[in-house]
Amino acid sequence: MVVAELEIEASSARERLTRALGVFGNDAAFTLAEELPDLPEIAELPPELEAKALQASLALQASQAHLEALSKSTGYHRLAGGLPDVTVDIHALRANPNNQDVLAGQPEWRLGGGLSVALPLFDRRQGTVKSVESAYDAALERHIGFATNLRSELRELGGRLLGAHHRALHLKQTVVPAQEALLKQTLLQYNAMQVGVFSLLSAHRRQLDMELSAIDAVTDFWTASTKLDVLLQGGRMDVSNSFAEGPSFSQTASGGH
């Protein structure tokens, strides 16, 4: 039952990764490395992390460009509302060629023009200006909110990365070796008929759980590292979502008995 659940979860995780990569056809037959890369001895966050991510964010750049366009539009409508409306009228009149005046030597074409000026005493486009100003204020609040959320995502990812690294090293260097030593002692006691088979199986299962927990911690570290790279390359990713969502290995293994 446990093996079948793990196979189903592995297949689902692979399809989520396929959708995240945006591949199909022959490209969907990619292969994954059998093991995750080794953990670095020291986990450090890049210097000036927030500044680099804010500068690289394409969504933030698009928001900034939208703000600049709204600002120019506000200035244009405010200026247009204070200028008079000037209308220039030019017209031409052609007389009948058989007219007596034309026959007497008067020009056949007569040109005329006019100029009218309307002062904006009442309608200064106040409604349009207020509408554009409101749109600018709303866009500015969204821009500030997006930058704030991006900084928060960076801090959360940094905390996850450092925490997962510390947890993975602790499990790998301390907990897993201690559990292996405990299993060996339990096996010796079992051979000496001091403990029963259930105690041996329990010790073996605890060792397996610790090894799977170490794998989960390494996975969390590299997942946080990948998300951090995405943000530093101008992308955007919700910290709460991941293509690797689903129950962890240790949770699935411990829930199948």
N, C-alpha and C positions, 0 to 999 in steps of 0.2 A: 504493500500500500504506500509506504514512504517513497520507494523508488518511483512508482508511477506518478505520485504527486510532484516529485522533483523533476521528472521528465516533462510533465505538462508545464511546470513553471519555467523550465529552461526554454521550452519552445515559445512560450508567451514572451519571455524576456528577449529572445532573439528577434521576434517579430516587432517588438517595440523598438529595438535598436535599428531594425531595417527601416521602419518609418522615420525614425530620427535622422538616419543617414540619407533618406530620400532615394534609395536605390531600388531597382526592380530588374526582372529578367535574369540574365546571367550574372549581373553584379550582385544580386541578392544571395548568390551562393558563396559568399565570402567565408573565410575561416578565421577563427579567433586563436590567439595565443593560448597555449595550454595553461600557462601560469601568469599571474600578474607580475609586473616588474618589482624588484626588491625595493623595500622602503629606503629612502635616504636616511643617513645617520642623523641629520639635523633638518627639521622642517622650518623654513623661514619664508615669510611673506615678502613679495617684491617691494622694494622701496617706493614711496610715493604712490601707493596702490590706488587710492581714491582719485588722485589727480590724473593718473594714466587712464583709468577706466572711464572717467568723465570725458576726457579728451577724445578717447577712441569711440565712444558710444555713437553709433549712427542714428539711433532714435533721438538722442539728445540733440544732435546736430540738426536733424529735421525739425525738431521742436523750436530750436533757436531760429532757424530760417523762417518758420511760420510766424514767430513773434516779430521778426524784423519786417516781414511783409505787412502784417497788421499795423505796425507802427507807422510805416510809410503811408498806408491807406488812411489812417487817422489824420495824419498831417495834411494829406491831399484834400480830404473832405472838409477839414476845418478851414483850410485856405480858400477852397472853392466856395464855401458858404459865406465868406466875407467879401468876395469880389462881385462887382456888378455884372449883370447879364447884358452883354453887348451883342446886338444883332445888326448885321450889315446886309443891305438889300441892294442888289444891282439888277437892273432890268433893261431890256432893249425893245424898241418898238419900230416895226417896219411899216412904212406907209404903202398904200396902193400905188404901184408904178404908174397907173393912169390918173392919179390924183393931180389936180391943177397945180398944187404947190410943188410937187415933184417935177412936173413938166416945166414949171417956172424956174427950176434950178435949185430948189430946196433939197437937202439930203434925204435920201430914201430911208436911212436908219437913224433913229434917235435913241440916244443912251441916257439913262437916268439912274439915280441911286439914292439910298437913304440910310440913315444910321439911327438906331434906337438904343437907349440905355435904360435898363431896369435896375434900380437900386434894391438890394435885399434888405428891406426894412423889417419884414416880418418872417419870411422864409429864409433862414440862413443854414438850412440843412441840419438843424439841431437834432432831429430824429435820427438821421443817418450817422451823424457824428457820435451820438450816444450809443447807437447800436454797435458801431465799430469799436468804440472804447470798451464797451462791455465784453465784446468778443476778445479784445486784447487782454483785459483783466482775467477773463476765464482761462485763456491760453497761458498766461503767465503763471497762474496758480497751478495748472496742470504741469507746466515746465518745472516749477519748483518742487512739486510733489514727486515727479518722476526722478529728479536728481536726488531727492531725499531717499526715495525707495532704493535707488541704485546704490547709494552709500550704505544703506542698511543691509542690502543683499551682500555687499562686499564684506562688511563686518561679520555677518553671519557665516559666510563661506570661509572667511579666515579663521573664525573660531572652530568651525567644523573640521577644517583641515588640520589645525594644530591639535585639536582634541582627538581626532581619529589617529593621528600619528603617535601621540603619546599612548593611547590605548593599545594600538597595534604592537608597539614596541614592548609595552608591559606584558601583554599576553604572550608574545613570542619569546621574550627573554626570561620571564619569571613564571608566569602561570602555567604555560604549556609544559616546560621542563619539570616543574614541580608535580604536575599531574601525571607525567610519564613516570617519574620516580615513585609516586604513590601507586601507580598501576603495577610496577615491578615488585614493590613490597607486598601488594595484595596477592600477586601471582605466587610469590614465595610462600606466603601464609596459606594460600590455597593448596599448594603442593605439599605443605606440611600438615594439611587437613585441619588447619586452625580456623578457617573461614569457609563458608559455603560457596556454591557456584553463583548464587545470586549476588553476593558481595563482589565477586570478580566481575560479573557482567555490569554491575553498577559502576565500578571503578573504570571499566573500559568505556562505558557510555559517557562518563564525566570527562574522560580524556578526549573523546570524539567531539563533545560539545565545546570544549575549550579550543580545539583546533578549528572548528567551524566558526567560532566567535572571532578567532584571530583572522580568518579569511574575510569575515564581514568587516572587520576593522580596516584591513588593507583595502578592501573595496570602497569603503566610505572615504578613505584618504584619497584614492585616485579619482573617485567621482567628484569630490570637492575640488581637487586640483584641476580637473578638466573643465568644470563649470567656471572656475576662476579664470582659466585661459580664455574661455568663450567671452567673458565680460571684458577682458583686457584686449580682445581682438575686435571689439565693437559690437558684439552680439548682445542679446538679452535672453536671460533664462530665469524662469521662476524657480526659486530655491526649493520650493516645496514639491516640485515635479521633477521626475527623472525617468529616463527610459528604463532604468533598473528598478522601478518601483515593484513592490511585491514583498511577500514575507521573506525574511532572511533565511540563510541556510540553517542556522542553528534553531530558529523558530520552527521551520518545517520539520527538521529532524526530531526535535523534541516533542512535536505534536502528533507524531504518527504511531504511537504505541497504543 
